[in-house]
């Protein structure tokens, strides 16, 4: 049992409760802290959906602006976590972005010169990063081949590390449906990986 990991997750849950309480009172400082806590995760989520750094930056800003406006205009009692609310707004903002631009593009993990883009999470330690990088190239390729809803649940669960309850709130689905969707997505990804290894 990794005591540091448990302790960090408890601190995050405590922070989340305090921030949610402050944000419910429309406290600007609490919202700024929430922004600092979630901006990198939201950027990564948006980037994996739109595949363009500039668009991802713009959309991430839009997400937090919409979140603040939503907090000012509405009650957020329906949301048990602030993170679920922000991801829900991010998801609808991405949908709105695609509807507005109506040019669906696949996520590209390459820059204009065709070189792979390195997406770093500074909070990860080197050993974990090396472990992740081992199959990440193959997984990146295979993620592109999955249906959008499968790709989305895999990103939410394993890249953004959301729990099933948060995913259910973001996706507007019952927890059991999210579990089934995640199971199917992992099965589809596993089949693609096995086909790759069988070549």
C-alpha positions in Angstrom: 0.0 0.0 0.0 1.5 3.3 -1.1 0.9 5.7 1.9 2.0 8.8 -0.1 -0.4 8.1 -2.9 -3.3 7.7 -0.4 -2.2 10.9 1.5 -2.0 12.9 -1.8 -5.5 11.7 -2.8 -6.9 12.6 0.6 -5.4 16.1 0.3 -6.9 16.4 -3.1 -10.3 15.4 -1.8 -10.0 17.8 1.1 -8.9 20.6 -1.3 -11.8 19.7 -3.6 -14.4 20.0 -0.7 -13.0 23.3 0.4 -12.9 24.7 -3.2 -16.4 23.5 -3.9 -17.6 25.1 -0.8 -15.9 28.4 -1.7 -17.1 28.3 -5.3 -20.7 27.7 -4.2 -20.3 31.0 -2.2 -19.0 32.6 -5.5 -15.6 33.2 -3.9 -13.1 34.4 -6.6 -10.1 33.2 -4.7 -11.5 29.7 -4.5 -12.2 29.7 -8.2 -8.6 30.9 -9.0 -7.3 28.0 -6.8 -9.6 25.6 -8.7 -8.3 27.0 -12.0 -4.7 26.4 -10.9 -5.6 22.9 -9.7 -7.4 21.8 -12.9 -6.2 23.8 -15.8 -3.5 21.3 -16.9 -5.9 18.4 -16.7 -8.6 20.3 -18.7 -6.1 21.4 -21.3 -4.9 17.8 -21.7 -8.5 16.5 -22.0 -9.4 19.2 -24.6 -6.1 18.7 -26.5 -6.8 15.0 -26.9 -10.2 15.8 -28.3 -9.2 18.7 -30.7 -5.6 17.8 -31.5 -4.4 21.4 -31.9 -2.5 23.2 -29.2 -3.8 26.7 -30.0 -7.4 25.5 -30.2 -6.9 23.6 -27.0 -5.6 26.7 -25.2 -8.5 28.8 -26.5 -11.1 26.2 -25.5 -9.5 25.7 -22.1 -9.9 29.4 -21.5 -13.5 29.3 -22.7 -14.2 26.3 -20.4 -13.1 28.2 -17.3 -14.9 31.4 -18.3 -18.1 29.3 -18.9 -17.6 27.6 -15.5 -17.3 31.0 -13.7 -20.4 32.3 -15.6 -22.3 29.1 -14.8 -21.4 29.5 -11.1 -22.6 33.1 -11.1 -25.9 32.3 -12.8 -26.8 28.9 -11.5 -26.9 26.7 -8.5 -24.2 24.0 -8.6 -25.9 21.9 -6.0 -26.3 19.1 -8.6 -22.6 18.6 -8.8 -20.9 16.7 -6.0 -17.4 17.7 -7.2 -16.1 20.8 -8.9 -14.0 18.7 -11.1 -17.1 16.9 -12.5 -18.7 20.3 -13.3 -15.6 21.6 -15.1 -15.2 18.5 -17.2 -18.9 18.6 -18.0 -18.5 22.1 -19.3 -15.3 21.2 -21.1 -17.1 18.3 -22.9 -20.0 20.5 -24.0 -17.6 23.2 -25.1 -15.8 20.8 -27.3 -19.1 19.6 -28.8 -20.1 23.3 -29.4 -16.7 24.0 -30.9 -17.2 21.1 -33.4 -20.8 22.2 -34.2 -19.7 25.8 -34.8 -16.7 24.8 -37.0 -18.3 21.7 -38.4 -15.0 20.3 -39.5 -14.3 17.2 -37.5 -10.6 16.4 -37.5 -8.8 13.5 -36.0 -6.4 14.0 -33.1 -2.8 14.3 -34.4 0.1 13.6 -32.1 2.5 15.2 -34.6 3.6 18.7 -35.3 3.8 20.3 -38.8 7.1 18.6 -39.5 5.6 15.2 -38.7 7.5 14.8 -35.4 5.7 13.4 -32.4 4.5 16.0 -29.9 5.6 15.3 -26.3 2.7 15.9 -23.9 4.2 16.1 -20.4 2.6 16.1 -17.0 5.2 17.7 -14.7 3.6 16.0 -11.7 4.7 12.5 -12.8 7.9 11.0 -11.5 10.5 9.7 -14.0 9.9 6.0 -13.3 6.2 6.3 -13.8 6.7 8.4 -17.0 9.1 5.8 -18.4 6.5 3.1 -17.6 3.8 5.1 -19.4 6.0 5.9 -22.4 6.8 2.2 -23.0 3.6 1.4 -24.9 2.3 5.0 -25.3 3.3 5.3 -29.0 1.3 2.2 -29.9 -1.6 3.2 -27.7 -1.7 6.7 -29.2 -2.1 5.2 -32.7 -4.7 2.7 -31.5 -6.7 5.4 -29.7 -7.2 7.2 -33.0 -8.8 4.1 -34.4 -11.4 3.8 -31.6 -14.9 5.2 -31.7 -15.0 8.7 -30.2 -17.0 7.6 -27.1 -14.5 4.8 -26.4 -11.6 7.2 -26.8 -13.3 9.7 -24.5 -13.9 7.2 -21.6 -10.3 5.9 -21.8 -8.9 9.4 -21.7 -11.2 10.4 -18.8 -10.4 7.2 -16.8 -6.7 6.5 -17.5 -5.2 9.8 -18.6 -7.2 12.2 -16.5 -7.7 9.6 -13.7 -11.3 10.4 -13.0 -13.4 7.9 -11.1 -16.6 6.2 -12.4 -18.8 8.6 -10.4 -17.2 11.7 -11.9 -17.3 10.2 -15.4 -21.0 9.4 -15.0 -21.7 13.1 -14.0 -19.6 14.3 -17.0 -21.2 11.9 -19.5 -24.8 12.1 -18.2 -24.9 8.4 -17.9 -25.6 6.0 -15.0 -22.5 4.6 -13.3 -23.3 1.1 -14.6 -23.5 2.3 -18.2 -20.1 4.1 -17.8 -18.6 0.8 -16.5 -20.0 -1.1 -19.4 -18.8 1.5 -21.9 -15.3 1.6 -20.3 -15.2 -2.3 -20.4 -16.2 -2.2 -24.1 -13.6 0.5 -24.9 -10.8 -1.4 -23.2 -11.9 -4.6 -25.0 -11.8 -2.8 -28.3 -8.4 -1.2 -27.5 -7.0 -4.6 -26.4 -8.2 -6.2 -29.7 -6.5 -3.5 -31.7 -3.3 -4.0 -29.6 -3.4 -7.7 -30.1 -3.9 -7.3 -33.9 -0.9 -5.0 -33.9 1.2 -7.5 -32.0 0.0 -10.3 -34.3 1.2 -8.6 -37.5 
